[in-house]
């Protein structure tokens, strides 16, 4: 469970993280960075495919999130597109290419995973909390 806070309405809120989790090296890095945020309890990790599949429980939980961060490995920005198609507009977005991680040329290393997780954590804090 991610760090929970009370919002302006007095309800318990939480942060969520979604990753592209693609087949390329940068997809693996984005997935592992999201898992790192979840392990640190910075945000709850949820399945991006479930948003695309319009699974009611997952979509509803996501609508209740205080803040959302989406990680994409490459410039196709699949996770971002899935979130937008599902009607989510208010989220932070981190594309690993912007961090200098090039698809097909970036080792899946603890250092790169930590860089991506740190960027996602910082982006999450920069997003204004949604209210009710």
PyMOL CGO cylinders between C-alpha atoms (Angstrom):
from pymol import cmd
from pymol.cgo import CYLINDER

trace = [
    CYLINDER, 0.00, 0.00, 0.00, 1.37, 3.39, -0.85, 0.3, 1, 1, 1, 1, 1, 1,
    CYLINDER, 1.37, 3.39, -0.85, 1.78, 6.30, 1.47, 0.3, 1, 1, 1, 1, 1, 1,
    CYLINDER, 1.78, 6.30, 1.47, -1.70, 7.51, 2.35, 0.3, 1, 1, 1, 1, 1, 1,
    CYLINDER, -1.70, 7.51, 2.35, -2.76, 11.05, 3.14, 0.3, 1, 1, 1, 1, 1, 1,
    CYLINDER, -2.76, 11.05, 3.14, -6.03, 12.80, 3.89, 0.3, 1, 1, 1, 1, 1, 1,
    CYLINDER, -6.03, 12.80, 3.89, -7.21, 15.28, 1.27, 0.3, 1, 1, 1, 1, 1, 1,
    CYLINDER, -7.21, 15.28, 1.27, -9.36, 18.40, 1.44, 0.3, 1, 1, 1, 1, 1, 1,
    CYLINDER, -9.36, 18.40, 1.44, -12.46, 16.22, 1.74, 0.3, 1, 1, 1, 1, 1, 1,
    CYLINDER, -12.46, 16.22, 1.74, -11.01, 14.25, 4.67, 0.3, 1, 1, 1, 1, 1, 1,
    CYLINDER, -11.01, 14.25, 4.67, -10.83, 11.01, 2.69, 0.3, 1, 1, 1, 1, 1, 1,
    CYLINDER, -10.83, 11.01, 2.69, -7.81, 8.75, 2.65, 0.3, 1, 1, 1, 1, 1, 1,
    CYLINDER, -7.81, 8.75, 2.65, -5.82, 9.15, -0.57, 0.3, 1, 1, 1, 1, 1, 1,
    CYLINDER, -5.82, 9.15, -0.57, -2.90, 7.29, -2.14, 0.3, 1, 1, 1, 1, 1, 1,
    CYLINDER, -2.90, 7.29, -2.14, -0.46, 7.67, -5.02, 0.3, 1, 1, 1, 1, 1, 1,
    CYLINDER, -0.46, 7.67, -5.02, -0.28, 5.29, -7.97, 0.3, 1, 1, 1, 1, 1, 1,
    CYLINDER, -0.28, 5.29, -7.97, 2.37, 4.38, -10.51, 0.3, 1, 1, 1, 1, 1, 1,
    CYLINDER, 2.37, 4.38, -10.51, 1.91, 2.80, -13.94, 0.3, 1, 1, 1, 1, 1, 1,
    CYLINDER, 1.91, 2.80, -13.94, 4.69, 1.57, -16.25, 0.3, 1, 1, 1, 1, 1, 1,
    CYLINDER, 4.69, 1.57, -16.25, 4.80, 0.60, -19.89, 0.3, 1, 1, 1, 1, 1, 1,
    CYLINDER, 4.80, 0.60, -19.89, 6.56, -2.68, -18.96, 0.3, 1, 1, 1, 1, 1, 1,
    CYLINDER, 6.56, -2.68, -18.96, 7.41, -3.19, -22.64, 0.3, 1, 1, 1, 1, 1, 1,
    CYLINDER, 7.41, -3.19, -22.64, 9.63, -5.88, -24.13, 0.3, 1, 1, 1, 1, 1, 1,
    CYLINDER, 9.63, -5.88, -24.13, 12.62, -3.59, -24.71, 0.3, 1, 1, 1, 1, 1, 1,
    CYLINDER, 12.62, -3.59, -24.71, 15.34, -2.79, -22.21, 0.3, 1, 1, 1, 1, 1, 1,
    CYLINDER, 15.34, -2.79, -22.21, 13.74, 0.57, -21.37, 0.3, 1, 1, 1, 1, 1, 1,
    CYLINDER, 13.74, 0.57, -21.37, 10.40, -1.16, -20.80, 0.3, 1, 1, 1, 1, 1, 1,
    CYLINDER, 10.40, -1.16, -20.80, 12.04, -3.45, -18.28, 0.3, 1, 1, 1, 1, 1, 1,
    CYLINDER, 12.04, -3.45, -18.28, 13.67, -0.47, -16.59, 0.3, 1, 1, 1, 1, 1, 1,
    CYLINDER, 13.67, -0.47, -16.59, 10.36, 1.40, -16.36, 0.3, 1, 1, 1, 1, 1, 1,
    CYLINDER, 10.36, 1.40, -16.36, 8.66, -1.68, -14.88, 0.3, 1, 1, 1, 1, 1, 1,
    CYLINDER, 8.66, -1.68, -14.88, 11.39, -2.24, -12.32, 0.3, 1, 1, 1, 1, 1, 1,
    CYLINDER, 11.39, -2.24, -12.32, 11.45, 1.47, -11.42, 0.3, 1, 1, 1, 1, 1, 1,
    CYLINDER, 11.45, 1.47, -11.42, 7.70, 1.35, -10.77, 0.3, 1, 1, 1, 1, 1, 1,
    CYLINDER, 7.70, 1.35, -10.77, 8.20, -1.71, -8.58, 0.3, 1, 1, 1, 1, 1, 1,
    CYLINDER, 8.20, -1.71, -8.58, 10.93, 0.13, -6.70, 0.3, 1, 1, 1, 1, 1, 1,
    CYLINDER, 10.93, 0.13, -6.70, 8.51, 3.01, -5.97, 0.3, 1, 1, 1, 1, 1, 1,
    CYLINDER, 8.51, 3.01, -5.97, 5.92, 0.50, -4.76, 0.3, 1, 1, 1, 1, 1, 1,
    CYLINDER, 5.92, 0.50, -4.76, 8.44, -1.27, -2.53, 0.3, 1, 1, 1, 1, 1, 1,
    CYLINDER, 8.44, -1.27, -2.53, 9.41, 2.08, -0.98, 0.3, 1, 1, 1, 1, 1, 1,
    CYLINDER, 9.41, 2.08, -0.98, 5.67, 2.78, -0.49, 0.3, 1, 1, 1, 1, 1, 1,
    CYLINDER, 5.67, 2.78, -0.49, 5.91, 5.96, -2.54, 0.3, 1, 1, 1, 1, 1, 1,
    CYLINDER, 5.91, 5.96, -2.54, 3.05, 4.75, -4.76, 0.3, 1, 1, 1, 1, 1, 1,
    CYLINDER, 3.05, 4.75, -4.76, 0.95, 1.66, -5.38, 0.3, 1, 1, 1, 1, 1, 1,
    CYLINDER, 0.95, 1.66, -5.38, 1.86, -0.03, -8.64, 0.3, 1, 1, 1, 1, 1, 1,
    CYLINDER, 1.86, -0.03, -8.64, -1.05, -1.05, -10.78, 0.3, 1, 1, 1, 1, 1, 1,
    CYLINDER, -1.05, -1.05, -10.78, -1.44, -2.83, -14.10, 0.3, 1, 1, 1, 1, 1, 1,
    CYLINDER, -1.44, -2.83, -14.10, -1.45, -0.50, -17.10, 0.3, 1, 1, 1, 1, 1, 1,
    CYLINDER, -1.45, -0.50, -17.10, -3.06, -3.21, -19.23, 0.3, 1, 1, 1, 1, 1, 1,
    CYLINDER, -3.06, -3.21, -19.23, -5.99, -3.32, -16.79, 0.3, 1, 1, 1, 1, 1, 1,
    CYLINDER, -5.99, -3.32, -16.79, -6.62, 0.37, -17.51, 0.3, 1, 1, 1, 1, 1, 1,
    CYLINDER, -6.62, 0.37, -17.51, -6.58, -0.38, -21.25, 0.3, 1, 1, 1, 1, 1, 1,
    CYLINDER, -6.58, -0.38, -21.25, -8.95, -3.31, -20.68, 0.3, 1, 1, 1, 1, 1, 1,
    CYLINDER, -8.95, -3.31, -20.68, -11.28, -1.03, -18.67, 0.3, 1, 1, 1, 1, 1, 1,
    CYLINDER, -11.28, -1.03, -18.67, -11.32, -3.29, -15.59, 0.3, 1, 1, 1, 1, 1, 1,
    CYLINDER, -11.32, -3.29, -15.59, -13.80, -1.48, -13.30, 0.3, 1, 1, 1, 1, 1, 1,
    CYLINDER, -13.80, -1.48, -13.30, -12.01, -2.17, -9.98, 0.3, 1, 1, 1, 1, 1, 1,
    CYLINDER, -12.01, -2.17, -9.98, -8.66, -0.90, -11.29, 0.3, 1, 1, 1, 1, 1, 1,
    CYLINDER, -8.66, -0.90, -11.29, -10.09, 2.12, -13.10, 0.3, 1, 1, 1, 1, 1, 1,
    CYLINDER, -10.09, 2.12, -13.10, -12.10, 3.05, -10.01, 0.3, 1, 1, 1, 1, 1, 1,
    CYLINDER, -12.10, 3.05, -10.01, -9.10, 2.71, -7.71, 0.3, 1, 1, 1, 1, 1, 1,
    CYLINDER, -9.10, 2.71, -7.71, -7.09, 4.87, -10.08, 0.3, 1, 1, 1, 1, 1, 1,
    CYLINDER, -7.09, 4.87, -10.08, -9.77, 7.56, -10.16, 0.3, 1, 1, 1, 1, 1, 1,
    CYLINDER, -9.77, 7.56, -10.16, -9.46, 7.73, -6.37, 0.3, 1, 1, 1, 1, 1, 1,
    CYLINDER, -9.46, 7.73, -6.37, -5.69, 8.30, -6.41, 0.3, 1, 1, 1, 1, 1, 1,
    CYLINDER, -5.69, 8.30, -6.41, -4.29, 11.54, -5.07, 0.3, 1, 1, 1, 1, 1, 1,
    CYLINDER, -4.29, 11.54, -5.07, -1.45, 11.54, -7.59, 0.3, 1, 1, 1, 1, 1, 1,
    CYLINDER, -1.45, 11.54, -7.59, -0.49, 9.34, -10.54, 0.3, 1, 1, 1, 1, 1, 1,
    CYLINDER, -0.49, 9.34, -10.54, 2.83, 8.93, -12.31, 0.3, 1, 1, 1, 1, 1, 1,
    CYLINDER, 2.83, 8.93, -12.31, 3.22, 7.09, -15.61, 0.3, 1, 1, 1, 1, 1, 1,
    CYLINDER, 3.22, 7.09, -15.61, 6.56, 5.75, -16.85, 0.3, 1, 1, 1, 1, 1, 1,
    CYLINDER, 6.56, 5.75, -16.85, 7.23, 5.10, -20.52, 0.3, 1, 1, 1, 1, 1, 1,
    CYLINDER, 7.23, 5.10, -20.52, 10.39, 3.51, -21.80, 0.3, 1, 1, 1, 1, 1, 1,
    CYLINDER, 10.39, 3.51, -21.80, 10.38, 4.82, -25.35, 0.3, 1, 1, 1, 1, 1, 1,
    CYLINDER, 10.38, 4.82, -25.35, 8.94, 7.54, -27.55, 0.3, 1, 1, 1, 1, 1, 1,
    CYLINDER, 8.94, 7.54, -27.55, 5.86, 5.48, -28.44, 0.3, 1, 1, 1, 1, 1, 1,
    CYLINDER, 5.86, 5.48, -28.44, 4.52, 6.49, -25.01, 0.3, 1, 1, 1, 1, 1, 1,
    CYLINDER, 4.52, 6.49, -25.01, 2.13, 3.53, -24.83, 0.3, 1, 1, 1, 1, 1, 1,
    CYLINDER, 2.13, 3.53, -24.83, 1.36, 3.84, -21.12, 0.3, 1, 1, 1, 1, 1, 1,
    CYLINDER, 1.36, 3.84, -21.12, 0.58, 7.56, -21.47, 0.3, 1, 1, 1, 1, 1, 1,
    CYLINDER, 0.58, 7.56, -21.47, -1.73, 6.84, -24.42, 0.3, 1, 1, 1, 1, 1, 1,
    CYLINDER, -1.73, 6.84, -24.42, -3.54, 4.11, -22.50, 0.3, 1, 1, 1, 1, 1, 1,
    CYLINDER, -3.54, 4.11, -22.50, -4.14, 6.45, -19.58, 0.3, 1, 1, 1, 1, 1, 1,
    CYLINDER, -4.14, 6.45, -19.58, -5.39, 9.26, -21.83, 0.3, 1, 1, 1, 1, 1, 1,
    CYLINDER, -5.39, 9.26, -21.83, -7.73, 6.91, -23.75, 0.3, 1, 1, 1, 1, 1, 1,
    CYLINDER, -7.73, 6.91, -23.75, -9.19, 5.87, -20.40, 0.3, 1, 1, 1, 1, 1, 1,
    CYLINDER, -9.19, 5.87, -20.40, -9.91, 9.52, -19.59, 0.3, 1, 1, 1, 1, 1, 1,
    CYLINDER, -9.91, 9.52, -19.59, -7.02, 10.25, -17.24, 0.3, 1, 1, 1, 1, 1, 1,
    CYLINDER, -7.02, 10.25, -17.24, -5.49, 13.67, -17.85, 0.3, 1, 1, 1, 1, 1, 1,
    CYLINDER, -5.49, 13.67, -17.85, -4.04, 14.68, -14.50, 0.3, 1, 1, 1, 1, 1, 1,
    CYLINDER, -4.04, 14.68, -14.50, -0.80, 12.69, -14.07, 0.3, 1, 1, 1, 1, 1, 1,
    CYLINDER, -0.80, 12.69, -14.07, 2.96, 13.06, -14.14, 0.3, 1, 1, 1, 1, 1, 1,
    CYLINDER, 2.96, 13.06, -14.14, 4.74, 11.46, -17.07, 0.3, 1, 1, 1, 1, 1, 1,
    CYLINDER, 4.74, 11.46, -17.07, 8.33, 10.26, -17.26, 0.3, 1, 1, 1, 1, 1, 1,
    CYLINDER, 8.33, 10.26, -17.26, 9.79, 9.05, -20.52, 0.3, 1, 1, 1, 1, 1, 1,
    CYLINDER, 9.79, 9.05, -20.52, 13.11, 7.27, -20.06, 0.3, 1, 1, 1, 1, 1, 1,
    CYLINDER, 13.11, 7.27, -20.06, 14.44, 8.56, -23.37, 0.3, 1, 1, 1, 1, 1, 1,
    CYLINDER, 14.44, 8.56, -23.37, 14.32, 12.05, -21.81, 0.3, 1, 1, 1, 1, 1, 1,
    CYLINDER, 14.32, 12.05, -21.81, 16.69, 10.69, -19.15, 0.3, 1, 1, 1, 1, 1, 1,
    CYLINDER, 16.69, 10.69, -19.15, 19.15, 9.63, -21.85, 0.3, 1, 1, 1, 1, 1, 1,
    CYLINDER, 19.15, 9.63, -21.85, 18.06, 5.98, -21.92, 0.3, 1, 1, 1, 1, 1, 1,
    CYLINDER, 18.06, 5.98, -21.92, 17.87, 4.86, -25.53, 0.3, 1, 1, 1, 1, 1, 1,
    CYLINDER, 17.87, 4.86, -25.53, 15.74, 1.90, -26.54, 0.3, 1, 1, 1, 1, 1, 1,
    CYLINDER, 15.74, 1.90, -26.54, 17.88, -1.11, -27.42, 0.3, 1, 1, 1, 1, 1, 1,
    CYLINDER, 17.88, -1.11, -27.42, 21.04, 0.48, -26.05, 0.3, 1, 1, 1, 1, 1, 1,
    CYLINDER, 21.04, 0.48, -26.05, 20.43, 0.84, -22.31, 0.3, 1, 1, 1, 1, 1, 1,
    CYLINDER, 20.43, 0.84, -22.31, 21.53, -1.81, -19.83, 0.3, 1, 1, 1, 1, 1, 1,
    CYLINDER, 21.53, -1.81, -19.83, 18.93, -2.94, -17.31, 0.3, 1, 1, 1, 1, 1, 1,
    CYLINDER, 18.93, -2.94, -17.31, 21.12, -2.04, -14.35, 0.3, 1, 1, 1, 1, 1, 1,
    CYLINDER, 21.12, -2.04, -14.35, 20.39, -1.07, -10.77, 0.3, 1, 1, 1, 1, 1, 1,
    CYLINDER, 20.39, -1.07, -10.77, 21.81, 2.37, -11.56, 0.3, 1, 1, 1, 1, 1, 1,
    CYLINDER, 21.81, 2.37, -11.56, 19.38, 2.96, -14.46, 0.3, 1, 1, 1, 1, 1, 1,
    CYLINDER, 19.38, 2.96, -14.46, 16.46, 1.57, -12.47, 0.3, 1, 1, 1, 1, 1, 1,
    CYLINDER, 16.46, 1.57, -12.47, 17.30, 3.91, -9.57, 0.3, 1, 1, 1, 1, 1, 1,
    CYLINDER, 17.30, 3.91, -9.57, 17.59, 6.91, -11.93, 0.3, 1, 1, 1, 1, 1, 1,
    CYLINDER, 17.59, 6.91, -11.93, 14.18, 6.15, -13.43, 0.3, 1, 1, 1, 1, 1, 1,
    CYLINDER, 14.18, 6.15, -13.43, 12.61, 5.60, -9.99, 0.3, 1, 1, 1, 1, 1, 1,
    CYLINDER, 12.61, 5.60, -9.99, 14.09, 8.84, -8.67, 0.3, 1, 1, 1, 1, 1, 1,
    CYLINDER, 14.09, 8.84, -8.67, 12.77, 10.77, -11.70, 0.3, 1, 1, 1, 1, 1, 1,
    CYLINDER, 12.77, 10.77, -11.70, 9.32, 9.23, -11.29, 0.3, 1, 1, 1, 1, 1, 1,
    CYLINDER, 9.32, 9.23, -11.29, 9.26, 9.96, -7.56, 0.3, 1, 1, 1, 1, 1, 1,
    CYLINDER, 9.26, 9.96, -7.56, 10.23, 13.59, -8.18, 0.3, 1, 1, 1, 1, 1, 1,
    CYLINDER, 10.23, 13.59, -8.18, 7.62, 13.93, -10.95, 0.3, 1, 1, 1, 1, 1, 1,
    CYLINDER, 7.62, 13.93, -10.95, 4.98, 12.48, -8.67, 0.3, 1, 1, 1, 1, 1, 1,
    CYLINDER, 4.98, 12.48, -8.67, 5.69, 15.15, -6.07, 0.3, 1, 1, 1, 1, 1, 1,
    CYLINDER, 5.69, 15.15, -6.07, 5.40, 17.86, -8.73, 0.3, 1, 1, 1, 1, 1, 1,
    CYLINDER, 5.40, 17.86, -8.73, 1.84, 16.84, -9.66, 0.3, 1, 1, 1, 1, 1, 1,
    CYLINDER, 1.84, 16.84, -9.66, -0.85, 18.77, -7.87, 0.3, 1, 1, 1, 1, 1, 1,
    CYLINDER, -0.85, 18.77, -7.87, -2.99, 16.46, -5.78, 0.3, 1, 1, 1, 1, 1, 1,
    CYLINDER, -2.99, 16.46, -5.78, -6.42, 15.83, -7.26, 0.3, 1, 1, 1, 1, 1, 1,
    CYLINDER, -6.42, 15.83, -7.26, -9.35, 16.41, -4.97, 0.3, 1, 1, 1, 1, 1, 1,
    CYLINDER, -9.35, 16.41, -4.97, -12.49, 14.34, -4.68, 0.3, 1, 1, 1, 1, 1, 1,
]
cmd.load_cgo(trace, "trace")
